[in-house]
Amino acid sequence: MEVPAEQSEKESSALPAAAALPSESQPTPATLVQITVLKAQDLKTIKSDVSITLVRAEYNGVILGDSSKTDVLPNGTANYNFTTSFVCSPSGPNSLDDVAQKPVLLTVIEVSQKEKRQKEKAVPLGQAVVDLLPLLQGQCSFKVSAPLYAVPTSPLESLHPEAKKEFPLLFKNGILKLAGEKEPLPRPKKWPLANIMAPGALSIPNSFIVGGPYEDEDGELNKREDREFRIQAESMKRIIWDMERRCYLDSAAVVTLQKRIAECWYWPVEVCRMSVASSSKGKTSKADKGDEDKQIFFHGVAYVNMVPLLCPGVKQIRGAFRVFPYQDSEVFEKTKSQHSVFRDLRRQFSLTKEGLWTPEISTSLSRAVPNKTQKEDKEKITKDKDSNRRMSNVPKTQLSDATGEAESVTYCLDGQQYIEAGTFLVMEIKLDKALVPKRLREELTRRVKQMIPPRPPLPPRTAGAKKAVEDYHNHVTSIAVAILSEYHDLFGKRLPDQGAIDHQTLEEQKRQLNFELNSSGKYFAFKEQLKYAVVKIVREKYLKTTAFETQEQFQAFLSELYVYLVDQMHVALNQLLSEEAASPAPVSHTTEEQLQLFAREAEFSKDYKLASLYHQQRLAQDQCNIQYWLDYGAFCLLLEETTKAQECFQQALSLDPHHIQSLLLCGIVAVMLQHYEEAEIFFEDACCLEPSSIVAWTLSGLFYELQNNNIQAEMAFREAKKLLQAQLAKERSIPEAAEGEGGEKHVSAGCVRSPSPGPEECLREGLPDGSAERVPEVVEPALSRKLPEEEATAPETAPKVPSPVSGLSQPPCTVFMKAVEFLMKVNAIQFVHRALAHELLSLQGGPSCAYYLALAQTYLLKEDLSKCEECLCEAVRIDYMNPNVWAQKGHLCYLKRDFGEAKECYERTISFVEDAADMHFVYLRLGSIYLEEKEYGRAKHTYLLACKNSASCLTWLGVGIACYRLEELVEAEDALSEANALNNTNAEVWGYLSLICLQGGRQLEAEQCYKYAVKLALRNDALLREIRAAQQRFGFGNPAF
C-alpha cells in the first residue's frame, strides 16, 4: 500500500515539532498529521474473488475514518485516494510520545454484495502499519509502500478494539518457546500493540534484532566461560518478547534521566507470572477480589546498570542480566525504588486467554518521562527483548497453568527458582542521541595542536665553538696567502734549486715587508679581519661575555688566549703548506641500541650525569626520533624532573600528533603538574585515536577516578576489560582448536545449569554490584566492588603440563597490570600506585605475584629496602619458581651489601629455563660478586654471557679484569680494547690497560694509558694503588718519575 504522511499546524504552516522545537518559554502548538492512502495492490493474492473493498485508518485506538467503497480492478489494484488526519498535541490525546511508539493501522475490508433483507457484510482482508517516527526525525512528509498482511477470517466486530491504556515500558504476553527451537538472526522487532490481527503486521519496518558476540555486551554472562551456557539457554524453554517500545524525551525529560542515572546507577526491570481468571465466570468472586491483595507470583527483578548512558557518545546498552527474587529491601538498597511497578498496575493488566499464565515485564524507566509541555530535544529509548527474556531450564511448575497449589507457594520460594534456573533477561536500551555528546576526533586533534603546535626541524646552528675555530683558520689562511702574494710582488718567486737565503737577507726582507704592509694600510686591514674571528673564539670557545673582576684574571686569560691562538695559527699554516690535508677524525660507530644500553647501565648504577649524556647523544644523532624523546622524558621522570619530562614528551608529540604513547605520557605529566584540563584532552584523544588500546582506556579510567568522575572511570575500565577479554579469547582460539571438543566441554562444565543447581553459587556469581561474571564492570574502591581479573585466564586454558615458569611468558592478565607494565617502563610511579590499588581490589584470593613484584620495584626505586623486602617475600611465597622475583631479590640484597645472599639469588635466577625480564644487570652484578670473591673463572664466564646477550663497555671490562687476574694477558687486552672502543672515557679500562702494558714492558703505552686514567679521574683507589705499585716495581709508567 502506498501511504504518504505529512503534518501541518492548524494556524500556519511550519516545520514539525521534531524539526523546529520551541523554547522552554513557548508552548508547543497543536499539529495536524494528515494520512493519505493512495491504493492497494495485489489484493487478489489474498482473496481471489474480492470485488469491493474499503480501507479503515486507526491511530492510538481511535478509528480515524473509512474510505469510500472501491472496486478492485482485475489486476488486484484498488485506488482509494483516501485522506484522513489526527491532531498531535502535548495536551493529548495524541502526544509526541504516542507518535514515537504507535503506528497508523490500515485495515483493508471486503464489502460483500447486499442481498434481500440482509445487511451488508464487511470482512477484514489484511492490515498494514505505518511508522510515524520519520516525522520526529525532521521530515515534514514522507511516502511509504507498506506491506499488506493477510488477516485470518474473523467477524468485523473484532476490528473495534476496546480502549486500552498503555503503561510506560510494560511488555506483556511473552511467547513460550519450547526446547529445540532457536530464533533466527536477524529477525524483525515487533510493535507492543494488541489490536493488530495480522501477525505479519506486528513487525516494525526496517527494525531488526541482529544479535552479536556475547563478549561485546554490557551486562552479565558475557565472559568466555559463559558462552556455552548462553548457547544452550537459547535452545531450551524460554519466553520471547522481541518487542520494541519507544519513548519521546523532551529536554526536561533528558535532564531528569541524566539526574536519575547519576543518583542511582542500577535500575530495576521486573518480571512476573500472572494467572488469568476465566472470562466465563462473569462477575468477580470474593475469592478473586481477595487474590488481588496477594503477592505477585514468580516476581523477579534484574538490575540494569544505566551508568554507561552518561558516558560521552554512548547511545546503547545491550546485554544479559540475571534475574533475582524480588525483595523490597534489596531492591531499595540497590535501586532506591520504594515499590514494585507491578503492584501499582496489577489490576490493569489485560489478559486474553483463560487458563494460561502470561509473562509480564516492566521497568521503572518510565519514571524518567515527565510531562511534555516543553519539547526541546528528541531521544529514542528502545527496549529490545532480543530473544529474549530467556528462562533457561525453567522448572515445569513455572510453565504450567495457574493452580491453587501454585498460588499457595510463598513469595520467597517461587522467586528463588529464578536463581536455581539461572534465569537471565536479554534487553537493549538505545538512544537516538547520546545523553552526553562526545567530542569529535577532529576537535581533539585541534585542541592538542593548540597546546603543542607541530614544530619544524630546527635549522643547523651556524655559530658554535667549532665554527668559530674554523672561521679563525680560514682567516689565517686567507691572510697568509695575501702576505705571500705581497712577498712575491716585492722580491719575486724563488725556485727551490736556487738554494737557501742567508739569515741577514731574510731579516732585511722582513723589515721591508713590514714597512710596506704598514705604509699601505694592509697590516691594519689584516688585523681587523682577524679581530672578529678572535672575538667569536672568546665568546663561543671560552664563553667570555662579561668584564673580568680583576686585572690579574684578565692578564691570565690573555696569556691563555694568546697561546691558543698561536697554536691554532700553526695548525692552519701547516694545513696550508702541507701537500695533503689532514685526515678527518674517525666517525663514531656507536649505534643507537648501544647508547640506549649504556644509558640504562648508568641509570642502574645511579650515575645519572652519565646517563643524561648518553640520552643527549642519542638525540644528537636524530632529533626527529620520537622514541629518543620518550626515553629521555622517562629518564627525567626517574629524576622527578617533571617539567623537563613534559618538554620531552611534548617534543615527541609535536613530531607526530597521533602518537598514542606520546599522548598518554603528556597526559600523565599533565596530571603530575595538576593541569587536569589538558590531561583530559590527551587521554580522550588517545582513546579516540586508538579505541583498541587497553592501556589508554585504563589510564583514562585512573585519571577520571582521580577527578572523582566515577561514571567516566567505570566506563573506561569496562571498555578496557572488554578489550582484554576479546584479546585473550583470540590468543586462546588457536590452541583450543587443536585440543578439540574435549577442552571445550571442560570450559563450561561449571556453568551449565542442571534442573536443580546450587542456588547459593548462582547468587554468589550473579550479584550485579559484585558480580564475578561482569568483566566490563569498573573496580571502584569507594564502592567496594570486586572484580576477579584473574578469571580472564581461566584454568582450563592452561597447558596440561605447565612448566615451572609457565606464568612468566604470559602477558599481564588484568588491565591494571597491563597499565602497570607500561607505567613502570616510563617511571610514572604516581600512576603505578593507583593502578596497583585497583589490582588489589579486583583480585579474589589475595594479591598476585605480579602485584607484589611491581610494588617491590617501586619501593626499590625509592630505596625503601625494608618494604621492598616484605613484598618480595610475599612474591616468593606465591610463585617460588619465578625468575623475576629472584632477580629482584638479588638486587635488593646487593644494595644491602649482603653479597652472599645476592649471589645465591642471582645464581638461582640464571639456573631457570627461561630468563628473567632483564638478565643484563643480573650478569653484571653476579660477575662483580665473583670478582670480589676472586672466583675469576666464574666471573669470566658470567661476563661472557652478558657480552653474548648485550655487549657493552662494562661487560667487556669485566671479561678483561677476569682474564687479567687469570694471567691471560692477551685475552685481557683484547677484551679491554673492545671496552675502550665502546667507551673511551672509562677510567678503569685505561687503568687495566696500563697494568697490561706494564706487564708487557711497553713503557710509552703504559704512560699514555696511565695519563688517561688519571685525566678521567679514576675513582677506584685499590686499582690506583695497584698501578702505582706496578710502576714502582717495573720502574716506568709514570711520567712524574
Buried (B, 14 or more C-beta within 10 A) or exposed (E): BBBBBBBBBEEEEBBBBBBEBEEEEEEBBBBBBBBBBBBBBEBBEBBEEBEBBBBBBBBBBEBBBBBEBBEBEEEBBBBBEBBBBBBBBBEEEBBBBBBBBBBBBBBBBBBBEEEEEEEEBBBBBBBBBBBBBBBBBEBBBBEBEBBBBBBEEEEBEEBEBEEEEBBBBBBBBBEBBEEEEEBEEEBBBBBBBBBBBBEBBBBBBEBEBEBEEBBEBBBBBBBBBBBBBBEBBBBBBBBBBBBBBBBBBBBBBBBBBBEBBEEBBBBBBBBBBBBBBEEEEEEEEEEEEEBEEEBBBBBBBBBBBBBBBBBBEBBBBBBBBBBBBBBEEBBEEBBBBEEBBBBEBBEEBEBEEEEBBBBBBBBBBBBBBBEBEBBBBBBBBBBBBBBBBBBBBBBEEBBEEBEEEBEEBEBEEBBBBBBBBBBBBBBBBBBBEBBEEBBEEEBBBEBBEEBBEEEEEEEEEEEEBEEBBBBBBEBBBBBBEBBEEBBEEEBEEEEEEEEEEEEEEEEEBEEEBEEBBEEEEBBEEBEEBBEEBBEBBBBBBBEBEEEEEEEEEEEEBEEEBEEBBEEBBEBBBEBBEEEEEEEEEEEEEBEBEBBBBBBBBBBBBEBBEBBBBBBBBBBEBEEEBBBBBBBBBBBBBBBEBBEBBBBBBBBBBBBBBBBBBBBBBBBBBBBBBEBBEBBBBBBBBBBBBBEEBBBBBBBBBBBBBBEEBBBBBBBBBBBBBBBBBBBBBEEBEEEBEEBEEEBBEBBBEEBBBEEEBEBEEBBEBBBBBBBBBBBBBBBBBEBEBBBBBBBBBBEBBEEEEEEBBEBBEEEBBBBBBBBBBBBBEBBBBBBBBBBBBBBBBBBEEEBBBBBBBBBBBBBBBEEBBEBBBBBBBBBBEBBEBBBBBBBBBBBBBBBBEBBEBBBBBBBBBBEBEBBBEBBBBBBBBBBBBBBEEEBBEBBBBBBBBBBEEBBBBBBBBBBBBBBBBBEBBEBBBBBBBBBBEBBEEBBBBBBBBBBBBBBEEBBEBBBBBBBBBBEBEBEBEEBBEBBEEBBEEBEBBBEEE
